[in-house]
């Protein structure tokens, strides 16, 4: 794949996932108005449990296809896909049973959730396997097909759930979700049958062992990483009333925004990184990661800064002023996410550093729980989010250290730190101006004031990027280049210097 095609792939997947996120962002806004308070609380608690299941049950199996499929051709790929589907069906069923109301370890509010007895086992058995459709096309190099699938399924989900919500009953909404998961499983089956056939048995045990040896460390590490990311929500659910948890969960809405941008970029470059690693092209891997982080920084850093400034406006306009407590939680989460705006976790996967990630995330899970409980006791419900601030920054720092050790490249050379600092400086300057405008309270209409602040921030950000000399790089990353310039030789890249 050329650099241009990688860029198009990353932008295409990010755009599709942004649309998906935008539609899913609208769902709670509609449901909070269509469902009674108790039914909406059940919905939010259900998705906390589902999110926890999705942190564990996939076990890095879908993402392992990015590693194995580029290394094989033709029917040699089929066993990896078939065995992934079978294992996902099994782990999904186990997750559904573990999260039923009969589990005494669950919070009382979750055990009392209406319709939990049938919904969790039925939905998770399908849902864990269904999400394979969000990896299969891209794993075989069909980025455009992956984007179309994401968009079509996002629209279908909104239509089905919104239609069910008109009933005002949580059990009808849960039924629609089960039907939607079944449709996704059907698409998975059709895709596998078309591209890999259905000769599943007998299982190829050497292939299965190879895949599991690769997946187990990453699966455990990924589960621990995602669980510590959800630890604050479990702390809030266990220590505070349901209404407070609802506000806390609203304050965490910024987390999926960052995750979708990072995951879209990572998924787009993962097959290329794997191919570079198999060819022992370490410099190419590092340069690709640097450019991916630079592109993400241009988007994520201003998003986090503007969200922190507009937290009160976002909560008031979108969720009504009954949930203003969520604004402080949202600001804390924006601070926490600065710790992963630039990352090398994709490289740790390609470099097969699963055991290191497992050890680091295992330690940080307990740190996250301790920090969340301590913060909740000292500062109330916003303090429960402090665990994310500590552990996201620490986990990313550990990954940088490990990649530096494995590759022999010093930390100062792992990223384009000068360019990243210029982007951050532009964000801070634009954020300070936006905060001053917010404090001036010039406009009484909340949504209109938010639009005005957003426009001022965007203009100030662009101007400051220009003054900092970072706007040209943004154009090169996101805009197609003229043919004459594209044909001219590129300036030599700065060498990746290694330790002595």
Long-range contacts (C-beta under 8 A, 24 or more apart in sequence): 1-271, 1-272, 6-268, 6-269, 6-272, 6-288, 7-295, 7-477, 8-143, 9-143, 9-268, 10-264, 10-265, 10-268, 10-269, 10-292, 10-295, 11-478, 12-143, 12-144, 12-147, 12-268, 13-138, 13-143, 13-146, 13-147, 13-150, 13-264, 13-265, 13-267, 13-268, 14-260, 14-261, 14-264, 14-265, 14-268, 15-147, 16-146, 16-147, 16-148, 16-150, 16-151, 16-264, 17-150, 17-260, 17-261, 17-263, 17-264, 18-260, 18-261, 19-150, 19-151, 19-154, 20-150, 20-151, 20-153, 20-154, 20-260, 21-256, 21-257, 21-260, 23-154, 23-155, 23-157, 23-158, 24-154, 24-157, 24-158, 24-256, 25-253, 26-158, 27-158, 27-161, 27-162, 28-250, 28-319, 29-318, 29-319, 30-162, 30-165, 31-161, 31-165, 31-173, 32-319, 34-162, 34-165, 34-166, 34-168, 35-165, 35-168, 35-169, 35-170, 35-173, 36-168, 37-243, 38-114, 38-170, 39-114, 39-168, 39-169, 39-170, 39-173, 40-246, 41-109, 41-242, 41-243, 41-245, 41-246, 42-113, 42-114, 42-115, 42-170, 43-170, 43-173, 44-245, 44-246, 44-249, 45-109, 45-110, 45-113, 45-237, 45-242, 45-245, 46-113, 46-116, 46-119, 46-120, 46-174, 48-110, 48-230, 48-233, 48-234, 48-237, 48-249, 49-99, 49-106, 49-110, 49-120, 50-123, 50-124, 50-127, 51-226, 51-230, 52-99, 52-227, 52-230, 52-234, 53-92, 53-95, 53-96, 53-98, 53-99, 53-124, 53-127, 53-128, 54-127, 54-128, 54-131, 54-226, 55-222, 55-223, 55-226, 55-227, 55-229, 55-230, 56-91, 56-95, 56-223, 56-226, 56-227, 57-88, 57-91, 57-92, 57-94, 57-95, 57-124, 57-128, 58-88, 58-91, 58-128, 58-131, 58-219, 58-222, 59-87, 59-91, 59-215, 59-216, 59-219, 59-220, 59-222, 59-223, 60-215, 60-218, 60-219, 60-222, 61-87, 61-88, 61-211, 61-215, 61-219, 62-88, 62-131, 62-132, 62-134, 62-135, 63-135, 63-218, 63-270, 63-349, 64-211, 64-214, 64-215, 64-218, 65-135, 65-136, 65-139, 66-135, 66-138, 66-139, 66-267, 66-270, 66-271, 66-274, 67-214, 67-270, 67-274, 67-349, 67-350, 68-211, 68-214, 69-139, 69-140, 69-271, 70-271, 70-274, 70-275, 70-278, 71-274, 71-278, 75-196, 75-197, 77-140, 77-196, 78-196, 78-197, 78-199, 79-203, 79-204, 79-207, 79-208, 80-207, 80-211, 81-136, 81-192, 81-196, 82-192, 82-196, 82-199, 82-200, 83-203, 83-204, 83-207, 83-208, 83-211, 84-132, 84-211, 85-129, 85-132, 85-188, 85-192, 86-200, 86-203, 88-128, 88-129, 88-132, 89-125, 89-128, 89-129, 91-128, 92-124, 92-125, 92-126, 92-127, 92-128, 92-129, 93-121, 93-124, 93-125, 95-124, 95-128, 96-120, 96-121, 96-122, 96-123, 96-124, 96-125, 97-121, 99-124, 107-234, 107-237, 107-238, 109-237, 109-242, 109-245, 110-237, 114-170, 114-171, 115-170, 115-171, 115-174, 119-171, 119-174, 119-177, 119-178, 122-178, 123-174, 123-177, 123-178, 123-181, 126-178, 126-181, 126-182, 126-184, 126-185, 127-181, 127-184, 129-185, 129-188, 130-181, 130-182, 130-184, 130-185, 130-188, 131-184, 132-188, 133-184, 133-187, 133-188, 133-191, 135-267, 136-188, 136-191, 136-192, 136-195, 137-191, 138-267, 138-268, 138-271, 139-271, 140-195, 141-271, 143-268, 149-187, 153-184, 153-187, 156-180, 156-183, 214-352, 214-354, 216-354, 217-354, 217-355, 217-357, 217-358, 218-349, 218-354, 218-357, 220-354, 220-358, 220-361, 220-362, 221-354, 221-357, 221-358, 221-360, 221-361, 222-357, 224-358, 224-361, 224-362, 224-364, 224-365, 225-357, 225-361, 225-364, 225-395, 227-365, 228-361, 228-364, 228-365, 228-367, 228-368, 228-369, 228-387, 228-391, 228-395, 229-255, 229-368, 229-388, 229-392, 231-365, 231-368, 231-369, 231-372, 231-387, 232-368, 232-372, 232-384, 232-385, 232-386, 232-387, 232-388, 235-369, 235-372, 235-373, 235-376, 235-384, 235-387, 236-376, 236-381, 236-384, 239-373, 239-376, 239-384, 240-376, 240-381, 240-384, 244-325, 244-381, 246-323, 247-323, 247-324, 247-325, 247-326, 247-329, 247-381, 248-325, 248-326, 248-329, 248-381, 248-384, 248-385, 250-315, 250-319, 250-323, 250-326, 250-329, 250-330, 251-315, 251-325, 251-326, 251-327, 251-328, 251-329, 251-330, 251-332, 251-333, 251-382, 251-385, 252-329, 252-330, 252-333, 252-385, 253-330, 254-304, 254-307, 254-330, 254-333, 254-334, 254-337, 255-333, 255-337, 257-303, 257-307, 258-300, 258-303, 258-304, 258-337, 258-340, 258-341, 261-296, 261-299, 261-300, 262-296, 262-300, 262-340, 262-343, 265-292, 265-295, 265-296, 266-292, 266-345, 266-346, 269-346, 270-346, 270-349, 270-350, 273-346, 273-347, 273-350, 274-350, 277-350, 277-351, 282-407, 282-496, 283-495, 283-496, 285-347, 285-350, 286-347, 286-407, 286-409, 286-414, 286-496, 287-493, 287-496, 289-344, 289-346, 289-347, 290-414, 290-415, 290-416, 291-477, 292-346, 293-342, 293-343, 293-415, 293-416, 293-420, 294-416, 294-419, 294-420, 294-423, 294-473, 294-477, 295-477, 295-478, 296-341, 296-342, 297-341, 297-342, 297-420, 297-423, 297-424, 298-423, 298-474, 298-477, 298-478, 300-337, 300-341, 301-338, 301-341, 301-423, 301-424, 301-427, 302-426, 302-427, 302-430, 302-457, 302-458, 302-461, 304-334, 304-337, 304-338, 304-341, 304-427, 305-334, 305-427, 305-428, 305-430, 305-431, 305-434, 305-457, 306-430, 306-431, 306-434, 306-453, 306-454, 306-457, 307-334, 308-334, 308-335, 308-431, 309-431, 309-434, 309-435, 309-438, 309-453, 309-457, 310-434, 310-438, 310-450, 310-453, 310-454, 313-446, 313-447, 313-449, 313-450, 313-453, 314-450, 316-446, 317-446, 317-447, 317-450, 325-381, 325-382, 328-382, 329-381, 329-382, 329-384, 329-385, 332-382, 332-385, 332-386, 332-388, 332-389, 333-385, 333-388, 335-389, 336-385, 336-388, 336-389, 336-392, 336-393, 337-392, 338-393, 339-389, 339-392, 339-393, 339-394, 339-395, 339-396, 340-392, 340-395, 340-396, 342-396, 342-415, 342-420, 343-396, 343-399, 344-396, 344-399, 344-400, 344-403, 344-414, 345-396, 345-399, 347-399, 347-403, 348-399, 348-402, 348-403, 351-403, 351-406, 351-407, 353-402, 353-403, 353-406, 356-398, 356-402, 357-399, 360-395, 360-398, 360-399, 360-402, 361-395, 364-391, 364-394, 364-395, 365-391, 367-391, 367-394, 407-498, 408-498, 408-499, 409-496, 409-497, 409-498, 409-499, 410-497, 410-498, 410-499, 413-496, 413-497, 419-470, 419-473, 422-465, 422-468, 422-469, 422-470, 423-465, 423-468, 423-470, 425-464, 425-468, 426-461, 426-464, 426-465, 426-467, 426-468, 426-470, 427-461, 429-460, 429-464, 430-457, 430-458, 430-460, 430-461, 430-464, 431-457, 433-457, 433-460, 434-460
